[in-house]
């Protein structure tokens, strides 16, 4: 295949050499080569000047106007941000006041729950340890100074 391609290339070269005295024009007709050459030159009056200086048109607002607009936009945003923070703080104070006001009721409910739980645990301890001599219900078994609230509900 490489030999065949080379052979076709040689054949094409031979055809071009045989037509060395004529050249195809743009429309496919052959015309004889001319032996005189024409030098191109500038048009009469010369070429137009080349613009090489920076000439960027002045479009849009100036830097001062942009800075003033940015400042106004930021002031608008900060105004509403600070107003929202103040509203949130007032709302948090209100929630805190409500929680403080209902705290005695919640503590009373927790104390009642604890008294019922302690009575239930004492009864379970009394039933469980009834066969142990000299066992006292709800007596601390360890030498602890501080009181520790029971963490879990009793097993049922």
Secondary structure, DSSP 8 states (H G I E B T S, - for coil): -HHHHHHHHHHHHHHHHHTTTEEE-TTS-EEE--S--------TT-------S------S--HHHHHHHHHHHHHHHHHHHHHHHHHHHHHHHHHHHHHHHHHHHHHHHHHHHHHHHHHHHHHHHHHHTTTSTT--TT--SS--SS-----S----
